[in-house]
Amino acid sequence: MPKTDYDGPILEIDKLSISFFTRLREIPAVMDFSVTVKPGEAVGLVGESGCGKSTVALGVMQDLGKNGRVVGGSIKFKGRDLGQMSDEELRDIRGSEIAMIYQEPMASLNPAMKIGRQLMEVPMIHQGVSEQDAFERALQVVTDVKLPDPKRILNSYPHQLSGGQQQRIVIAMALMSEPSLLILDEPTTALDVTVEAAIVELVKDLGRKYGTSMLFISHNLGLVLETCDRICVMYSGEAVERGSIHDVFDEMQHPYTQALFRSIPLPGADKNARPLVAIPGNFPLPHERPPGCNFGPRCDYFEAGRCDQGVIPMEDVEGNDRHATRCLKFREIDWNAPIQKAEVKEKAEPGKVVLKIDNLKKYYEVAANAIFGGGNTKVVKANETLSFEARESETLAIVGESGCGKSTFAKVLMGLETATDGEILLDNGAIQDIAIEQRDTKTVADIQMVFQNPFDTLNPSMTVGRQIIRALEIFGVGNSEAERRERMLRLLDLVKLPREFAGRMPRQLSGGQKQRVGIARAFAGDARIVVADEPVSALDVSVQAAVTDLLMEIQREQKTTLLFISHDLSIVRYLSDRVMVMYLGHVVELGTTDQVFSPPYHPYTEALLSAVPIADTSVKKKHIVLEGDIPSAMNPPTGCPFQTRCRWKSQVPGGLCEREVPPVRMLEGNHQIKCHLSDSLLAQMEPVIEINIAAE
């Protein structure tokens, strides 16, 4: 429902340049950036951290802070220049005509106000509607964003909702005044892949229903493919390629776009035969950009004396729909040339069983009235009868949504928690009851962890070298300071960091470099089992490829057992030998990667696969959106833990799914599945992801 019958572009950014001014210098954050969003169109803005995507969004909102300024070009909204508007005019437009959804939902919600009041404020302030009308509209948008029991939600405080529900409320708030332009800044980064799929579906539906134009900022190419009509790829403050999704994905005309695609695992990629190709070098800092093409120093096609001279303009690609690229050589490059094969790595054969988990249970007791204590206690069943084995040189992936018990299991394995029941055997020695303080040095060194957020795991006041030497001292490695120093330098070599980084402080490192230091520290005592808890989810796409390959390479050399905890099934498919799918504390499926990624699936695995965004136009995907949220482990459903969200439940007669926990069944080839579905129904399952070979 557009506010006015305006038929030109909703948003027109033309040759925009934005700089931030410090006492020392001007830092150009965005340069010569142009993009147009037409009515009802969704445009994806893609690029790595620091490329200027969010600065563009803040420029549109005219919210650049004290030291940010537009130094060139213009931003027009419905034909009016936002830079020429008074504060009052901007206040009228913000929130009512242009709305923005941020990455972190809690940053946009007032923790002391009920959801209903927060939603009702928007039309009451912007449009002066009555309280009753505002309430009706709030009820309508909460229903639109598919939240259960809207009246209860309106009466809740933000902390009473899950992350996915909070994000839906933020989207509802943005839609309350039916804006013409919605800016989404990484709106699903903090969410589970199944919740992400539901939110993406929701945004598309609402875009259609309200006719809203969208600027969708993301570093996930698969998400942009699923949500947008057009794409603009940014690198180091500049747009380097623009065009329709199909033009850019299938006929890319810029080396950076090509390099991005080579660094993400697509279905069918083999980690040994076709390793991911990481982009060499590092992203330039804004005040240290090279002359000529910003991507030049990292580009395979760089030509000295040509690519490093003067300003590189955007040029149109003939024959395509509004497709342009910022590359001097795009007409000369053979874009269909096969990738230069990296050396084919020999796959390490899994050796003997190193770790055996047998019927592991972990329950927590919490007071039913947790705020004031006392009262009855409730049991949270975080892990239910977990059983599996892991071998030397094997990668076992553990996948599932937040709250399924992945991290609880990791804590018990590390000795940060002790088990309620069952056994964990490391080389046939039981360790489930030994807390980390009581474990001997060898056991502690044998089981190490690489965490999700590299920023939280390094001591900010210690140099990189000192942090690694400290780990060596704790593990009793080396007889003298000199030996430990030599070992520390070899560990830096192992994780492919320059030796001079030993003297650097963590703040001088990028996210990917910090994660490498974390990996070096984990391997300091020759760890035999490394638990990698979402080790690449906080990193950029191109850095993910390098860190993933690094883990694989160290594993091949050291014969490490890797337990890879993740909800990114693309990386899981590429990395792992076996996959364990968890839901609400239960292992619902366990098998080799090929078994788990092809039918028959557990119904939950099927839904997980359908939720993964894939950056490939030739892939056909079955569409399954899970309804509802994961039940609480404090109050799990009766019978099968997944029955409240399962689309196959009606196929099982007699309400069996609601009454009994399914037994673990063995399909052929030691493929385990915990499900009541009959063999004949399992045999009817169709593949979720189909690669259209003809299109390759």
C-alpha positions in Angstrom: 0.0 0.0 0.0 2.2 2.9 -1.2 1.8 6.2 0.5 1.8 8.2 -2.7 1.4 7.2 -6.3 5.1 7.8 -6.9 6.3 5.8 -9.9 10.0 6.6 -10.2 12.7 4.8 -8.2 12.1 4.6 -4.5 15.8 5.0 -3.7 18.4 6.4 -6.0 22.0 6.6 -4.7 24.2 8.3 -7.2 28.0 8.5 -6.9 27.8 8.5 -3.1 31.0 9.1 -1.1 31.0 9.0 2.7 34.0 9.7 4.9 34.7 9.6 8.6 36.9 12.3 10.1 39.3 11.6 12.9 41.9 14.0 14.4 44.6 12.5 12.2 42.9 12.0 8.8 39.9 11.7 6.7 38.9 8.0 6.3 36.9 7.3 3.1 34.4 4.6 3.9 32.3 4.6 0.7 33.4 6.0 -2.7 31.5 6.6 -5.9 28.7 4.2 -4.9 25.5 4.1 -7.0 22.5 1.8 -6.7 18.8 2.2 -7.6 15.9 0.5 -5.9 12.6 0.5 -7.9 9.1 0.2 -6.4 8.5 -3.3 -5.0 12.1 -4.4 -5.8 14.5 -6.2 -3.4 18.1 -5.3 -3.9 20.9 -7.3 -2.0 24.0 -5.5 -0.9 26.8 -8.1 -0.5 30.4 -7.9 0.7 32.7 -8.7 3.6 32.9 -6.9 6.9 34.3 -3.4 6.6 33.4 -3.0 2.9 30.9 -0.2 3.6 27.5 -1.9 3.4 26.2 -0.7 6.8 27.7 2.8 6.1 25.5 3.0 3.0 22.5 2.1 5.1 23.3 4.7 7.8 23.8 7.2 4.9 20.2 6.5 3.7 19.0 6.9 7.3 21.1 10.2 7.6 22.5 8.8 10.8 26.3 8.9 10.3 27.1 10.3 13.8 29.2 13.3 14.6 32.3 12.4 12.5 30.6 10.9 9.5 29.8 13.1 6.4 28.5 12.6 2.9 31.4 14.2 0.9 30.1 13.6 -2.6 27.1 12.4 -4.6 23.5 12.2 -3.5 20.8 9.9 -1.9 17.3 10.5 -3.2 14.2 9.0 -1.7 11.2 9.2 -4.0 13.0 11.9 -6.0 13.8 14.1 -2.9 17.4 14.6 -1.8 17.7 13.3 1.8 20.8 15.5 2.3 18.8 18.7 1.7 16.0 17.9 4.2 15.6 19.5 7.6 15.8 17.5 10.8 12.0 17.7 11.1 11.4 16.4 7.6 13.8 13.5 8.2 12.0 12.7 11.5 8.7 12.4 9.6 10.3 10.0 7.0 12.3 7.8 9.4 10.3 5.0 10.8 7.2 5.9 8.7 8.5 5.9 5.1 11.9 4.3 5.6 12.3 1.7 8.3 15.5 -0.2 9.3 15.9 -3.7 10.9 19.2 -4.2 12.6 21.2 -7.4 13.2 20.7 -7.6 17.0 16.9 -7.5 17.8 17.3 -6.6 21.5 19.1 -3.4 20.5 15.8 -2.2 18.9 13.5 -3.2 21.8 13.0 -1.4 25.1 13.4 -4.1 27.8 11.2 -2.3 30.3 8.1 -2.0 28.0 5.6 -4.6 26.9 5.7 -5.5 23.2 2.2 -4.2 22.6 3.0 -0.7 23.8 6.2 -0.6 21.8 4.3 -1.5 18.6 1.4 0.8 19.3 3.7 3.8 19.7 4.7 3.7 16.0 1.3 4.6 14.4 0.3 6.8 17.4 3.4 9.0 17.1 3.8 9.0 13.3 0.1 9.0 12.2 -1.7 10.2 15.3 -4.1 7.2 15.3 -6.2 6.3 18.4 -5.1 3.8 21.0 -7.8 1.3 19.9 -6.8 1.5 16.2 -3.1 1.2 17.1 -3.9 -2.0 19.2 -5.8 -3.5 16.3 -3.0 -2.8 13.9 -0.4 -4.2 16.3 -2.5 -7.4 16.6 -2.6 -7.6 12.8 1.1 -7.3 12.2 2.0 -9.8 15.0 -0.4 -12.2 13.2 1.3 -11.3 9.9 4.7 -12.2 11.2 3.3 -15.6 12.1 3.8 -15.4 15.9 1.6 -17.8 17.9 -1.0 -16.5 20.3 -0.6 -12.8 19.3 -2.5 -11.4 22.4 -0.1 -13.2 24.8 2.9 -11.9 22.8 1.6 -8.3 23.0 1.4 -8.7 26.7 4.9 -10.0 27.0 8.2 -8.3 27.7 11.1 -8.7 25.2 13.1 -11.0 27.5 10.2 -13.5 27.5 10.6 -14.2 23.8 13.2 -16.3 21.9 15.7 -14.6 19.5 13.6 -15.6 16.5 10.5 -14.2 18.1 12.2 -10.9 19.0 13.4 -10.5 15.4 9.9 -11.0 14.2 8.7 -8.3 16.5 11.3 -5.9 15.2 10.1 -6.7 11.6 6.5 -6.2 12.8 7.5 -2.8 14.3 9.2 -1.8 11.0 6.0 -2.7 9.1 3.6 -0.9 11.5 3.6 2.2 9.4 3.8 0.4 6.1 7.0 2.0 4.9 7.9 2.3 1.2 11.5 1.3 1.9 12.7 -1.4 4.3 16.5 -1.6 5.0 17.5 -5.0 6.5 21.0 -5.1 8.0 22.1 -8.7 8.4 18.7 -9.5 10.0 19.2 -13.2 10.4 22.9 -13.6 11.4 22.2 -14.4 15.0 19.4 -16.9 14.2 19.2 -20.6 13.6 19.1 -21.7 10.0 15.4 -23.0 10.4 14.4 -19.7 12.0 16.3 -17.8 9.3 14.4 -19.7 6.6 11.1 -18.7 8.3 12.1 -15.1 8.6 13.3 -14.9 5.0 10.0 -16.4 3.8 8.2 -13.9 6.0 10.1 -10.9 4.6 9.4 -12.0 1.0 5.6 -12.5 1.8 5.4 -9.2 3.5 7.2 -7.5 0.7 4.6 -8.8 -1.7 1.7 -8.0 0.6 2.7 -4.4 1.3 4.6 -3.7 -1.9 7.6 -2.6 0.1 10.9 -2.0 -1.6 13.9 -3.6 0.2 17.6 -3.1 0.6 18.9 -6.3 2.0 22.4 -6.2 3.5 24.1 -9.6 3.9 27.4 -11.5 3.5 25.4 -14.7 2.8 25.1 -15.1 -1.0 22.6 -17.9 -0.7 20.2 -15.7 1.3 20.5 -12.9 -1.2 19.7 -15.4 -4.0 16.5 -16.5 -2.1 15.3 -13.0 -1.2 16.4 -10.5 -3.8 15.7 -9.6 -7.4 19.0 -7.7 -7.9 22.4 -7.7 -6.3 25.2 -5.2 -5.7 28.6 -6.6 -4.7 30.8 -4.2 -2.6 34.5 -4.4 -2.0 36.5 -1.9 0.1 34.0 1.0 -0.1 33.1 0.6 -3.8 30.4 -1.2 -5.8 32.3 -3.6 -8.0 29.4 -5.4 -9.7 25.7 -4.8 -10.1 23.0 -6.6 -11.9 20.0 -9.0 -11.7 20.5 -12.1 -9.5 20.8 -14.4 -12.5 23.2 -12.2 -14.4 25.6 -11.9 -11.5 25.3 -15.5 -10.3 25.6 -17.1 -13.7 27.6 -14.6 -15.7 29.7 -12.8 -13.1 32.0 -10.2 -14.6 34.3 -9.2 -11.7 37.2 -11.2 -10.2 36.1 -10.4 -6.7 32.6 -11.9 -7.3 34.2 -14.9 -8.8 36.6 -15.3 -5.9 33.7 -15.0 -3.4 31.9 -17.9 -5.1 35.0 -20.1 -5.1 35.4 -19.7 -1.4 31.9 -21.1 -0.4 31.1 -24.8 -0.3 28.4 -25.6 -2.8 26.5 -28.9 -2.9 28.6 -31.7 -4.4 32.0 -30.0 -3.6 34.6 -32.5 -2.2 37.0 -31.3 0.4 39.8 -33.5 -0.8 39.3 -33.4 -4.6 38.1 -29.8 -4.9 39.2 -27.8 -1.9 37.8 -24.3 -1.4 39.9 -21.6 -2.8 40.5 -18.8 -0.3 41.1 -15.3 -1.5 44.8 -14.6 -1.0 46.0 -11.6 1.1 43.9 -9.3 3.3 41.2 -6.7 2.9 42.9 -3.2 2.7 42.2 -0.7 5.5 40.3 2.4 4.3 43.3 4.7 4.6 45.7 2.2 3.0 43.9 1.4 -0.3 46.1 0.6 -3.3 46.2 2.9 -6.3 43.9 1.9 -9.2 41.7 -1.1 -8.5 41.1 -1.8 -4.8 41.0 -5.5 -5.4 44.2 -5.5 -7.5 46.7 -6.9 -4.9 44.5 -10.0 -4.4 43.3 -10.5 -8.0 44.3 -13.4 -10.2 44.1 -11.2 -13.4 46.1 -8.2 -12.1 48.2 -6.4 -14.7 50.8 -4.0 -13.4 50.9 -0.6 -15.1 47.2 -1.0 -16.1 45.1 -2.1 -13.1 47.1 0.1 -10.7 46.6 3.4 -12.5 43.9 6.1 -12.0 40.3 5.7 -11.2 38.5 2.5 -12.4 35.0 3.4 -13.6 31.8 1.2 -13.6 31.2 -0.1 -17.1 28.0 -1.7 -18.5 28.0 -5.3 -19.5 26.4 -5.5 -23.0 23.4 -7.7 -23.5 22.4 -8.0 -19.8 19.8 -6.2 -17.7 21.4 -3.2 -15.9 24.5 -5.3 -15.4 27.7 -3.3 -14.7 31.2 -4.1 -13.4 34.2 -2.1 -12.1 36.9 -4.1 -14.0 39.1 -2.9 -16.9 39.7 -6.5 -18.1 36.2 -8.0 -17.9 36.0 -8.4 -21.7 39.3 -10.2 -21.9 38.9 -12.7 -19.0 37.7 -16.2 -19.8 35.0 -16.4 -17.1 34.2 -20.1 -17.9 37.8 -21.3 -17.6 38.0 -24.2 -15.1 39.4 -23.4 -11.6 43.1 -24.0 -11.3 43.0 -27.2 -9.3 44.7 -26.9 -6.0 46.7 -30.1 -5.3 44.4 -33.0 -4.6 44.8 -33.9 -1.0 44.9 -37.5 0.1 42.1 -38.3 2.5 43.3 -39.5 5.8 41.7 -42.9 6.6 39.9 -43.0 10.0 42.0 -45.0 12.5 41.1 -46.6 15.8 38.3 -45.4 18.0 39.6 -42.6 20.2 36.4 -41.5 21.9 33.4 -43.5 22.8 30.2 -42.0 24.3 27.7 -44.5 25.7 24.2 -43.5 26.8 25.4 -40.1 28.1 22.8 -38.0 29.9 23.1 -34.5 31.3 20.2 -33.1 33.4 20.1 -29.8 35.3 17.9 -29.1 38.3 16.5 -25.6 38.4 14.1 -24.0 40.8 10.7 -23.8 39.1 10.6 -20.2 40.4 14.1 -19.3 39.4 13.9 -15.6 40.3 13.1 -16.1 44.0 14.5 -19.7 44.5 12.6 -22.2 46.6 9.4 -23.9 45.4 9.6 -27.0 43.3 12.6 -28.0 41.3 12.3 -28.8 37.6 14.7 -30.9 35.6 16.1 -29.7 32.3 17.0 -32.6 30.1 19.8 -31.2 28.1 21.2 -34.5 26.8 19.2 -37.7 26.5 21.1 -41.0 26.0 23.8 -39.8 23.6 25.8 -42.7 22.1 28.4 -42.6 19.3 32.1 -43.2 18.6 34.7 -41.0 17.0 37.9 -42.2 15.3 41.4 -40.9 14.8 41.5 -38.5 11.7 37.8 -38.4 11.5 35.5 -35.3 11.3 32.2 -35.9 13.0 29.8 -33.0 12.6 27.1 -32.3 15.3 24.2 -30.3 13.9 21.0 -28.9 15.3 19.3 -25.7 16.3 20.2 -23.7 19.4 19.0 -25.5 22.5 19.4 -29.0 21.1 22.2 -29.8 23.6 25.3 -29.5 21.3 27.2 -27.2 23.5 26.1 -29.0 26.7 27.6 -32.1 25.4 30.8 -30.2 24.5 31.0 -28.9 28.1 30.7 -32.4 29.6 33.4 -33.7 27.2 35.7 -30.8 28.2 35.1 -31.5 31.9 33.4 -28.1 32.4 30.4 -30.1 33.5 30.1 -33.7 34.8 27.7 -36.2 33.3 24.4 -37.2 35.1 24.6 -40.8 33.7 26.4 -42.8 31.0 30.0 -43.0 30.0 32.6 -41.0 28.0 35.7 -43.2 27.2 38.9 -41.6 26.0 41.2 -44.4 25.0 39.0 -46.7 27.2 39.5 -44.5 30.3 36.2 -43.1 31.7 36.3 -39.3 32.1 32.7 -38.3 32.3 32.8 -37.8 36.1 36.2 -36.0 36.2 35.9 -32.2 36.3 38.5 -30.3 34.4 40.3 -29.2 37.7 40.9 -32.9 38.5 41.9 -34.0 35.0 45.6 -34.7 34.4 47.6 -32.5 32.1 47.6 -35.0 29.3 43.8 -35.4 29.3 43.4 -31.6 29.3 45.9 -31.3 26.4 44.2 -34.1 24.5 40.8 -32.6 24.4 40.8 -28.9 23.3 38.2 -26.5 22.0 38.1 -23.8 19.3 35.3 -21.3 20.1 32.8 -19.5 18.0 33.9 -16.0 18.8 37.6 -15.4 18.5 37.3 -12.0 20.2 36.3 -13.5 23.5 38.9 -16.2 23.8 42.1 -14.1 23.7 43.5 -12.1 26.5 43.5 -8.5 25.2 46.5 -7.5 27.3 48.9 -10.3 26.3 50.8 -10.6 23.0 49.9 -13.4 20.7 53.2 -15.3 21.3 52.9 -15.0 25.0 49.3 -16.5 24.9 50.5 -19.6 23.0 53.6 -20.0 25.2 51.3 -19.8 28.3 49.3 -22.8 26.8 52.6 -24.7 26.2 53.6 -24.1 29.9 50.3 -25.4 31.1 50.5 -28.5 28.9 54.1 -29.1 30.1 55.6 -28.9 26.6 59.3 -28.0 26.2 62.0 -28.0 28.8 63.1 -24.4 28.5 61.7 -21.0 27.5 63.8 -21.2 24.3 62.3 -24.5 23.4 58.8 -23.2 24.0 59.5 -20.1 22.0 60.6 -22.2 19.0 57.5 -24.4 19.3 55.3 -21.3 19.5 56.9 -20.0 16.2 56.3 -23.4 14.6 52.6 -23.3 15.7 52.3 -19.9 14.0 53.7 -21.5 10.8 51.2 -24.3 11.2 48.3 -21.9 11.2 49.9 -19.9 8.4 50.4 -16.6 10.4 53.7 -14.7 9.9 56.1 -15.2 12.7 56.3 -11.5 13.5 52.7 -11.8 14.7 54.1 -13.2 17.9 54.8 -9.7 19.1 51.3 -8.3 18.2 48.4 -7.6 20.5 45.0 -9.2 19.7 43.5 -5.8 18.8 45.9 -5.6 15.9 44.5 -8.7 14.3 41.5 -9.3 12.1 38.8 -11.8 13.1 40.2 -14.5 10.9 43.7 -14.0 12.3 42.4 -14.2 15.9 40.7 -17.4 15.1 44.0 -18.8 13.8 45.6 -17.9 17.1 42.8 -19.8 18.9 43.5 -22.8 16.7 47.3 -22.6 17.3 46.6 -22.6 21.0 44.3 -25.6 20.8 47.0 -27.6 19.0 49.8 -26.4 21.4 49.7 -29.7 23.4 49.2 -31.9 20.3 45.5 -32.2 20.9 44.0 -35.5 19.8 40.4 -34.4 19.9 39.4 -30.8 19.0 35.9 -29.6 19.6 35.2 -26.8 17.1 32.1 -25.0 18.2 30.9 -23.0 15.2 34.5 -21.9 14.5 33.8 -20.0 11.3 30.3 -18.6 11.8 31.6 -15.2 13.1 34.0 -14.9 10.1 33.6 -13.5 6.6 32.9 -15.9 3.7 36.4 -15.6 2.2 38.1 -16.1 5.6 35.8 -19.1 6.4 37.3 -20.9 3.4 40.9 -20.3 4.7 40.1 -21.3 8.3 38.2 -24.4 7.2 41.0 -25.6 4.9 43.5 -24.9 7.7 41.6 -27.1 10.1 41.5 -29.9 7.5 45.2 -29.6 6.8 46.2 -29.7 10.4 43.9 -32.7 10.9 45.6 -34.5 8.0 49.1 -33.9 9.5 48.2 -34.5 13.2 45.6 -37.2 12.7 43.3 -35.2 14.9 39.7 -36.2 15.6 37.5 -33.2 14.9 34.1 -32.7 16.5 32.6 -29.9 14.4 29.5 -28.3 16.0 27.6 -26.2 13.5 24.2 -25.3 12.1 25.7 -24.4 8.7 25.0 -27.5 6.7 26.9 -26.4 3.6 30.1 -26.4 5.6 29.1 -29.6 7.3 28.5 -31.4 4.0 31.9 -30.2 2.7 33.9 -31.0 5.9 32.6 -34.0 7.7 32.9 -37.7 7.3 30.0 -38.5 9.6 27.1 -36.3 10.8 25.1 -36.5 14.0 21.8 -34.6 14.0 20.5 -33.5 17.4 17.1 -32.3 18.5 16.1 -31.4 22.1 18.8 -33.5 23.6 18.2 -36.6 21.4 20.4 -37.9 18.6 17.7 -38.2 15.9 20.0 -39.3 13.0 23.6 -40.5 12.7 25.4 -41.7 9.6 28.0 -40.9 7.0 27.7 -37.6 5.3 26.3 -39.2 2.2 23.7 -41.1 4.2 22.5 -38.1 6.1 22.4 -35.8 3.0 20.4 -38.2 0.8 17.0 -39.8 1.6 15.7 -41.5 3.7 16.0 -38.7 6.2 14.7 -38.2 9.7 11.9 -35.6 9.2 13.9 -33.0 11.2 17.0 -33.5 9.0 14.8 -33.1 5.9 13.6 -29.7 7.3 17.1 -28.6 8.2 18.3 -29.3 4.7 15.5 -27.4 3.2 16.3 -24.4 5.3 19.9 -24.0 4.1 20.3 -21.1 1.6 22.3 -22.2 -1.4 24.2 -19.7 -3.6 23.6 -21.6 -6.8 20.8 -20.9 -9.4 21.0 -24.5 -10.7 20.0 -26.1 -7.4 16.3 -27.0 -6.9 15.2 -27.3 -3.3 12.1 -28.7 -1.7 10.4 -26.1 0.4 9.7 -27.0 4.0 9.3 -24.3 6.7 9.1 -25.6 10.2 6.2 -24.2 12.2 6.7 -23.1 15.8 9.8 -22.9 18.0 11.8 -25.6 19.6 10.0 -26.7 22.8 11.7 -26.0 26.1 14.0 -28.7 27.5 12.3 -27.9 30.8 9.0 -29.0 29.4 9.7 -31.4 26.5 6.7 -32.8 24.5 5.6 -36.4 25.3 6.6 -39.2 22.9 8.9 -38.2 20.0 10.7 -34.9 20.8 10.0 -33.6 17.2 6.3 -34.5 17.0 5.1 -31.0 17.7 6.7 -29.7 14.4 6.7 -32.8 12.2 5.0 -32.8 8.8 5.0 -36.6 8.6 3.2 -37.2 12.0 -0.2 -37.8 10.4 1.3 -40.8 8.5 1.9 -42.8 11.7 -1.3 -44.5 12.9 -2.7 -44.5 16.5 -1.0 -41.4 17.9 2.2 -43.4 18.4 4.4 -40.3 17.9 2.7 -38.5 20.8 2.9 -41.5 23.2 6.3 -43.1 22.8 9.9 -42.0 22.2 10.9 -43.8 19.0 13.5 -46.5 19.2 16.8 -46.1 17.4 16.6 -48.0 14.1 19.5 -49.3 12.1 19.1 -48.8 8.4 21.7 -50.2 6.0 25.3 -49.3 6.5 25.0 -48.4 10.2 22.8 -45.5 9.4 20.8 -44.7 12.6 17.5 -42.9 12.7 15.2 -42.3 15.7 11.7 -42.3 14.1 8.4 -44.1 14.1 8.0 -43.9 10.3 7.6 -47.3 8.6 10.2 -48.6 6.2 7.8 -48.1 3.3 7.3 -44.4 4.1 11.0 -43.8 4.6 11.6 -45.4 1.1 9.2 -42.8 -0.4 11.2 -39.8 0.8 12.4 -37.6 -2.1 15.7 -35.6 -2.1 15.4 -32.1 -0.7 18.3 -30.7 -2.7 18.7 -31.5 -6.4 21.5 -30.2 -8.5 20.4 -29.6 -12.0 23.3 -31.2 -13.8 22.2 -29.8 -17.2 22.8 -26.3 -15.9 26.4 -27.0 -14.9 
